[in-house]
Amino acid sequence: MSGAGLRVAIAGATGAVGREMVATLELRGIEVSELRPLASARSVGQLVHAFGRDWPVRELTTDAFDGIDIALFSAGGDRSRDFAPAAVAAGAVVIDNSSFYRLDAEVPLVVPEVNAEAIHGHRGIIANPNCSTIQMVLPLEALRRAVGIERVVVSTYQSAAGAGQAGIDELLVVTAAALAGQPLVNKTFARPLAFDALPHIGTFQPSGYSSEEEKMCHETRKIMGLATLPVSATCVRVPVLRGHLESVTVDLCEPLPTEQARAVIAAFPGIVVDDDPASNRYPTARDCVGRLETFVGRIRQDNTLPRTLHFWVVSDNLLKGAAWNAVQIAEYLTQTGRHHAS
Ligand SMILES: NC(=O)c1ccc[n+]([C@@H]2O[C@H](COP(=O)([O-])OP(=O)(O)OC[C@H]3O[C@@H](n4cnc5c(N)ncnc54)[C@H](OP(=O)(O)O)[C@@H]3O)[C@@H](O)[C@H]2O)c1
């Protein structure tokens, strides 16, 4: 970091997550002396307005990282594979939002409230987990610290924004077409998403699970340091523009009455419990858009199994699920003086 502030590159700065990365750096008041927005050749010539001035978008190339302290990558796994090593070689620490390095044993996979200490072992690259995994592990870690956890079953209700700007655009267009009685055309999603729900995120694997579902299992295990934790996910795309919602069932090591579970989850950093069935209080996607926190409601002990708990967890996938988690890691790096590759 230069004396006057942090020099930050954002690979994928023109995308749905990249734009939120810029906004979150500003929101957090991080002192940035240089912002270097990087994207494809298509975006060269655009300007990104932030920190009181316009920054020209440059093409993402291997020589785009000279003098950079922290490089936030959010341009897809292939770009992370092709350009993150060059950023590290130029002296930057990479915080990678793609899935490319997440399960690499040498790369920490970090949700700061859960395993910030893993950052200490970085060798230049730190991975940001999958959006649906990040919001789930916050309440899971709270329960794990209180009584221990034995098994997780989750069904997700994931928004169109999880597929980036193209996903948002397609949901708007296909919804308008449906309302106008016109043909429904889909490209980003496997089927038209308007007024429907698709149990299909990523690609189907030989296991019968989708790649998104497998990510939720493997990434949860790595973040929580529970290598054999059984995690079974069903990931569903729903016609919500932004914000992911999840129904989670967790088998605990000890019984935990509902009121105690609420208190344990509410005390965990980054979580807001919004849970009052008597007054119809529970979080929705609309409530969480633009918020950094993760919201939990519908917390209840299973009606027959005292060691089983159910809850509903909602967060802005573009913020805690992506940009905010990455900026949190950047804040941790700067606060601990670890923003240099070792
Ligand atoms: N959306 C989410 O909720 C979410 C959550 C967690 C992680 N992620 C990950 O974050 C990454 C970005 O997602 P997104 O939702 O922001 O997608 P997006 O809206 O489609 O944005 C993609 C970004 O990548 C850039 N890009 C694409 N191809 C490129 C190339 N060949 N060279 C240089 N830049 C290129 C795009 O630049 P142009 O504008 O020039 O095309 C754009 O800035 C992905 O790896 C995704 O898996 C997304």
The ligand as a Tripos MOL2 file, in Angstrom:
@<TRIPOS>MOLECULE
LIG
   48    52     1     0     0
SMALL
NO_CHARGES

@<TRIPOS>ATOM
      1 N1        -23.4500  -12.9730   -9.3900 N.am      1 LIG1
      2 C1        -23.1960  -13.5280   -8.2210 C.2       1 LIG1
      3 O1        -24.0610  -13.6000   -7.3420 O.2       1 LIG1
      4 C2        -21.8400  -14.0910   -7.9260 C.ar      1 LIG1
      5 C3        -21.5860  -14.4940   -6.6280 C.ar      1 LIG1
      6 C4        -20.3580  -15.0410   -6.3260 C.ar      1 LIG1
      7 C5        -19.4190  -15.1720   -7.3240 C.ar      1 LIG1
      8 N2        -19.6940  -14.7630   -8.5970 N.ar      1 LIG1
      9 C6        -18.6310  -14.8830   -9.6060 C.3       1 LIG1
     10 O2        -18.2050  -13.5780   -9.9290 O.3       1 LIG1
     11 C7        -17.7650  -13.5490  -11.2900 C.3       1 LIG1
     12 C8        -18.4880  -12.4240  -12.0190 C.3       1 LIG1
     13 O3        -19.8680  -12.6180  -11.8810 O.3       1 LIG1
     14 P1        -20.9390  -11.5100  -12.2890 P.3       1 LIG1
     15 O4        -22.2100  -12.0120  -11.7320 O.co2     1 LIG1
     16 O5        -20.4780  -10.1470  -11.9390 O.co2     1 LIG1
     17 O6        -20.9480  -11.6610  -13.9050 O.3       1 LIG1
     18 P2        -21.2260  -10.5750  -15.0550 P.3       1 LIG1
     19 O7        -22.2490   -9.5830  -14.6220 O.co2     1 LIG1
     20 O8        -21.4950  -11.3730  -16.2630 O.co2     1 LIG1
     21 O9        -19.8250   -9.7980  -15.2120 O.3       1 LIG1
     22 C9        -18.7070  -10.4400  -15.7780 C.3       1 LIG1
     23 C10       -17.5130   -9.5150  -15.7510 C.3       1 LIG1
     24 O10       -16.3950  -10.2490  -16.2680 O.3       1 LIG1
     25 C11       -15.8520   -9.5390  -17.3740 C.3       1 LIG1
     26 N3        -15.3680  -10.4610  -18.3910 N.ar      1 LIG1
     27 C12       -16.0490  -11.4290  -19.0320 C.ar      1 LIG1
     28 N4        -15.2760  -12.0250  -19.9530 N.ar      1 LIG1
     29 C13       -14.0750  -11.4020  -19.9090 C.ar      1 LIG1
     30 C14       -12.8560  -11.5450  -20.6230 C.ar      1 LIG1
     31 N5        -12.7040  -12.4640  -21.5870 N.pl3     1 LIG1
     32 N6        -11.8080  -10.7320  -20.3000 N.ar      1 LIG1
     33 C15       -11.9350   -9.7890  -19.3440 C.ar      1 LIG1
     34 N7        -13.0850   -9.6020  -18.6370 N.ar      1 LIG1
     35 C16       -14.1340  -10.4070  -18.9090 C.ar      1 LIG1
     36 C17       -16.9940   -8.7300  -17.9240 C.3       1 LIG1
     37 O11       -16.4830   -7.6540  -18.6930 O.3       1 LIG1
     38 P3        -17.3180   -7.0470  -19.9290 P.3       1 LIG1
     39 O12       -18.3690   -6.1540  -19.3070 O.co2     1 LIG1
     40 O13       -16.2840   -6.2850  -20.6930 O.co2     1 LIG1
     41 O14       -17.9060   -8.2010  -20.6710 O.co2     1 LIG1
     42 C18       -17.6730   -8.2810  -16.6370 C.3       1 LIG1
     43 O15       -16.9830   -7.1960  -16.0710 O.3       1 LIG1
     44 C19       -18.0020  -14.9520  -11.8350 C.3       1 LIG1
     45 O16       -16.7940  -15.6640  -11.6990 O.3       1 LIG1
     46 C20       -19.0570  -15.4920  -10.9080 C.3       1 LIG1
     47 O17       -19.0270  -16.8810  -10.8430 O.3       1 LIG1
     48 C21       -20.8820  -14.2090   -8.9240 C.ar      1 LIG1
@<TRIPOS>BOND
     1     1     2 1
     2     2     3 2
     3     2     4 1
     4     4     5 ar
     5     4    48 ar
     6     5     6 ar
     7     6     7 ar
     8     7     8 ar
     9     8     9 1
    10     8    48 ar
    11     9    10 1
    12     9    46 1
    13    10    11 1
    14    11    12 1
    15    11    44 1
    16    12    13 1
    17    13    14 1
    18    14    15 2
    19    14    16 1
    20    14    17 1
    21    17    18 1
    22    18    19 2
    23    18    20 1
    24    18    21 1
    25    21    22 1
    26    22    23 1
    27    23    24 1
    28    23    42 1
    29    24    25 1
    30    25    26 1
    31    25    36 1
    32    26    27 ar
    33    26    35 ar
    34    27    28 ar
    35    28    29 ar
    36    29    30 ar
    37    29    35 ar
    38    30    31 1
    39    30    32 ar
    40    32    33 ar
    41    33    34 ar
    42    34    35 ar
    43    36    37 1
    44    36    42 1
    45    37    38 1
    46    38    39 2
    47    38    40 1
    48    38    41 1
    49    42    43 1
    50    44    45 1
    51    44    46 1
    52    46    47 1
@<TRIPOS>SUBSTRUCTURE
     1 LIG1         1 GROUP 0 **** ****
